[in-house]
Amino acid sequence: MRAGNFTLEKYFSRIAYNGKPKKDIATVTEIMQNQLFSVPFENLDVQAGKIVSLVPEEIVEKILVRNRGGYCYEVNGLFAMALQELGLDYTFVAARPMIYPVRRPKTHMAIVGEVEGEKWLIDLGFGSNSIRKPMRLNLLDVEVMQDGYLFMLCKADESKYRLKAFVEGEWVDQYEFDLYPQEWIDFTPANHLNSTHPDAIFVKKLLVVLHNPTGRVILMGDTIKTVSNGITTKRFISSENRAAILATNFGLVAPE
C-alpha cells in the first residue's frame, strides 16, 4: 500500500520513533508500540456524520499532518505503508469480530506480516483489547503476555485463526480470520457499514482509545476509563468537558 505523501521521516516523527530501523521483528514491534502510544484509535469522523476516507493520501494527511487517529483501516493502513517502505512483505486480512452477541460480517481489517521468515499477526486497530505486539501465527494455544495483558491465538478450524484475550478472569474471543489476502479496495463495503449503519458501534457511540506503556485510556460515550498496571478507574464526563478530555488525554480536536 502506497501514498504519495507518506515518508518514513514524517511517520517516525509522528510516532516519536528515534531508532535505526531494520528488517527484523524487534523493529516492527518497536514501531508498532510507538504508533499505539502516539496515534489514538478513534471514530470522531463517524460521530460527526462523515464516511471515513480510505484514500491513502487522505489517511496520511489526517494522521501525520493533522495529528488525528482513526479506526482499523486507517491505523493499520498507515502501519502497512511503513512496512512497505521498510521493504517488508505483508497482506491485509479480513476478520470477523466476535465480541457481539450475534454473528457479524468480516468488518475488521488486520495485517499478516512476513518478518524474519515467520508470519505475524499485526493489529493496531481493534480498540481496547487490541494486541500490543506482533503475534507469531505458528505459536498456537499458548498464552502470550504483552505488557501485562494476555492473548492467545488458536485454530478455529483448518483454515481459520482465532484471537482470544484474557478479560476480567476469562478468555474472550475477539475475532477470527483466514489467510486469504485482501486488496485495499475490498474493505470499502465494510468501511461504509462501519461509518453509516445505525447498528455499528462506531455510529452509536464515541470511542477513543490510546495505549501507553502501563495500560490504556478509553473514552466510550460519556465514560472515561483508565487502566494502569492492572488497576481500572472510571469516571463520568459531561458533554461540556468532552473537548477538553479529547485534547488533554488523547491530543485530539474533534472535527466540526
Stockholm file with secondary structure:
# STOCKHOLM 1.0

chainA/1-256         MRAGNFTLEKYFSRIAYNGKPKKDIATVTEIMQNQLFSVPFENLDVQAGKIVSLVPEEIVEKILVRNRGGYCYEVNGLFAMALQELGLDYTFVAARPMIYPVRRPKTHMAIVGEVEGEKWLIDLGFGSNSIRKPMRLNLLDVEVMQDGYLFMLCKADESKYRLKAFVEGEWVDQYEFDLYPQEWIDFTPANHLNSTHPDAIFVKKLLVVLHNPTGRVILMGDTIKTVSNGITTKRFISSENRAAILATNFGLVAPE
#=GR chainA/1-256 SS CCCTTCCHHHHHHHHTCCSCCCSSHHHHHHHHHHHHHHSCEECHHHHTTCCCCCCHHHHHIIIIISCCCBCHHHHHHHHHHHHHHHTCEEEEEEEEECCSSSCCCSCEEEEEEEETTEEEEECSCSGGGCCSSCEETTCCSCCEEETTEEEEEEESSSSCEEEEEEETTEEEEEEEECCCCBCGGGGHHHHHHHHHCTTSHHHHSCEEEEEETTEEEEEETTEEEEEETTEEEEEECCGGGHHHHHHHHHCCCCCC
#=GC SS_cons         CCCTTCCHHHHHHHHTCCSCCCSSHHHHHHHHHHHHHHSCEECHHHHTTCCCCCCHHHHHIIIIISCCCBCHHHHHHHHHHHHHHHTCEEEEEEEEECCSSSCCCSCEEEEEEEETTEEEEECSCSGGGCCSSCEETTCCSCCEEETTEEEEEEESSSSCEEEEEEETTEEEEEEEECCCCBCGGGGHHHHHHHHHCTTSHHHHSCEEEEEETTEEEEEETTEEEEEETTEEEEEECCGGGHHHHHHHHHCCCCCC
//
